[in-house]
Amino acid sequence: MGDIMGSQIYEIENLESARKYLTQTAEHIILSNPAGSTKYYGMRVIDYIFKTLKDEFPDKIDGVIVDAYDDYSALITAQQLGYDKIKYTAIDF
């Protein structure tokens, strides 16, 4: 986890552990995914997890940062899904 403008960054491992963390924390957080996770989950699954958590915990989630790492197809898919904060290797969009 990191810190951006007062909000903690929480890297989701999976939906179950993220729900558990969000239930227990009182902090506002920014969701992100681990580098490389778009290759084994796929960007659409990451999107589903982000949207599910935002629906279930709207008062705790301040935003989302997609980490596409070196996965070009995840970068394009994230852009098409409307994400505006995307990390792609050394380039931030």
N, C-alpha and C positions, 0 to 999 in steps of 0.2 A: 504494500500500500504506500501511496505517496500523498502529497498535499498540493492542491491547486486552489488558490483563492479561498482558503478556509475550509474547503471540503476535502475529505479523505478520498483517495482513489482506491476502490476495492476491485481486485481482479477476481472475476468469477471463475470457479473451477467447474461447477455444475449447478444446476437449478436448486437442488436440495440443500447444498451447503450454503448457497447464497441466501436462500430463504431463512435458514437458521441464523446466519449472521445478521441479516436485516431485522429479524424479529428481536434479537438481543441488543442491538445497538440503538443509541438515541441520537447518534451523529448523522449529519447530512453527508451523503457520499456521491461520488461520481463512479459509475460502473465502467469497467474495462474488461478486456479478455486477455489471457496470457498470450504472449508472442508465439506465433506458430499454431495456435489453437484453431484458426480458420481452416487449416489444412486437414485436421482430423475431425472437427465438428462440421465444418462448412459454414459459410457466412450466413446462410438462411437459418441455421440452428442457433447461431450466436444471436442473430436478430430476434428470433423467437424468445430466447432467454431474456434478452434486454427488455423486450416489450412486455413479457409476462411479469417481470419484476417491477417495471415502471407502473403497471396496472395494479399490482398487489401492494406496492409501497410508494404511492405517489408523493407523500410528504417527506420521504427520506432520500429520494434520488434527485440530485441536482443536475445530472447530465450523463452523457455517455461518450466515451472515447473508444473508438474501434482500433484495435491493433492488428492491422493486416500483415504486418511484418514484411515478408518478401513474396506474399501471395497476391499476384497481380489480379487474378480473377476475383479475389475477396475485395480488393480495392475498388474495382469497377462495380461489383455488386453492392458494396456499402454505399457508394456514391448514388447508385440508382435507387437504393432504399431510403435515401434522404439524409444519411449521416453527414455531418459537416466537420466533425473532429475525427480525423483518421490519421493514424500513424502508419507510414509505409516506409520500411527500412530507415534511411536517414532523412526522409522527406515527410514533413507534416502538412496535411491538407486542411 
